[in-house]
Amino acid sequence: MRRLHEPHKATRSPTPQQSGMIDAMPTPETRPTWEPDVLPGFERLALPLPGGESATLVRRITPGAVSAEKAVDDADPTVPGPTPSGRGARKPAILYLHGFVDYFFQVHLADAFEARGHRFYALELRGYGRSLERSTDPTRPNYVPDIAVYHEDIDAAAQTIAEEEGGTGLVGIGHSTGGLILPLWAAARPGRVRALVLNSPWLDLNGGWLMRGPLTWAVRGLARIAPRAAITGLKVHYGRALHHETGGEWIYDLAWKPHDGFPVRPAWFSSIRRWQARVGRGIETGCPVLVMTSLRRGDPTRWHSEVITTDSVLDPRQIWRRASKLGIDVEVRALEGGAHDLALSPEPTRTRYITETLDWIDKVVARGE
């Protein structure tokens, strides 16, 4: 029998609600608190943002909280002591950022990092996943007119993690669209992260000259007159290959990650292309960067037997060419048998991706100390 990885089974409808929207940044008395998450053993925190929007931060509940005194008594004297939170964390905290039509459900990823001594946090941007419940525009999931606004979401998450974990520092992990947004944020916020890991980052548009040139220009013009028009969606093949109801390994909420995605809108698409071009001219993230991809490209337009053993969403060759534009300390690795989201690849590639990521982070963090 196929073994299913069960990050969660939805216990309630994720239909977006607009009740409880916050019109201003919270005071200490009104600041939201951590609450139980839809994933068993996890908790989440609403992050109020300017304009009434809200992002969501998710983390594993630490079982059996250890007192600071006991943590000091049990600690290796050669390792720095516990943080002010009393969690005893000694390694940098992890901030994970999802892709387009995506949200955090990868429990195995969080567990692997926690087992290595990292506190793992996942951020869901405004209008994505859990954050849809507090969206000011729930009819347009995953939409913003300019992805630069997500810097506010990451700022809020990074500030919260710093308050929770003390001075451990931060390592960012971005997948797909998150792998475009995170390095742009790092370049705009020098010194905020100690390292970046980019899992199949969307650094360029996977398409021919017509899509990359004339179609991009046409959509840019449409963005000026109808920025929110629905122009296209996703192909269903990759999602169907992942989800347990259609033969995949993974259980996740199709209301938050539907196979055919959410509509792509002109302003959002034009913003993606503009910031991809900015990366193409070169940015400086100011930290070591590990870029990881599948070794091979798969056809994204049709079903085939290698949908989840190749990147059947993006073209790894484009990513390899753009990777050097992310800074002066960039390493690129390609994994045979990798899916678009390497963390969801079939074994043994999935474990190899996680192990190599953890080993690389340990290496670069130790190098920088």
Protein Blocks (a to p, Z undefined) as FASTA:
>chain_A
ZZdddfbacfbdfbdcfehiafbdcdfklgccddddfbehiacdddddehhiacdddddd
dehiacfklmmmmpcfkbccddfkonopabdcddddddehiadfblmlmmmmmmnopacd
ddddehiajlmmmccblmlghiafbfklmmmmmmmmmmmmmmmnopnopadddehjlmmm
mmmmmmmmghkagbdcdehiafbccddfklmmmmmmmmmmmmmmmmmbcfbdcdfklmmm
mpmknopabdcdfklmcfklpaddfklmmmmmmmmmmmmnopaehpacdddddfbdcdfk
bccfklmmccfkbcfklmmmmmmmnojbdcddddehiafblmlgccfklmmmmmmmmmmm
mmmmmmmZZ
